């Protein structure tokens, strides 16, 4: 389900809050240039509509708090338009970025913070081998390193291995 209220200058937080309560299965919401909207509306969307995949809040008065709510409560979020959101700071954008490409946990619930030592999401398993379960589990999507960089890295690491062999 989706809704676009783009450029509806008279739409207020209270109408979006009611919409969020009545339509919890929304996947796409566009409220760009709805100048009266604040973080209160986006926080209501995040808490009530956890199936959101796309949110356009361009030109609204949202703050870091609203973006943090989206990041924490909408695990399926794929696209967010934050253009002309003058009340955002680096903190809100960084929170959103730190949650990017992290799927819902295995029960379909929003992703929950893991310990700092954990770098990927692991499904529940009885397997004792962490390397085999890590290769089959979803992980944060990171772009591959540039080829020239990885080639330099591998040649320098093999060089350091052979140098250490000579020292032994």
Number of C-alpha atoms within 10 A of each C-alpha: 11 14 12 13 15 17 15 14 14 11 16 16 18 13 13 20 18 14 18 22 15 12 15 17 15 20 19 19 22 19 23 24 21 22 20 16 24 18 20 19 21 27 22 21 29 25 16 22 24 22 20 25 18 19 24 20 27 22 21 23 20 24 19 20 17 22 25 20 20 27 25 19 24 27 25 22 23 12 13 18 14 18 14 14 18 13 14 18 11 9 14 19 15 15 18 19 11 12 20 18 16 20 19 16 16 12 8 10 13 19 20 14 10 10 7 6 6 9 11 14 20 17 14 10 9 7 9 8 9 10 9 10 16 15 10 10 12 16 15 14 10 8 6 7 9 8 9 8 9 12 12 10 12 11 11 12 12 11 12 12 12 11 11 10 9 8 7 5
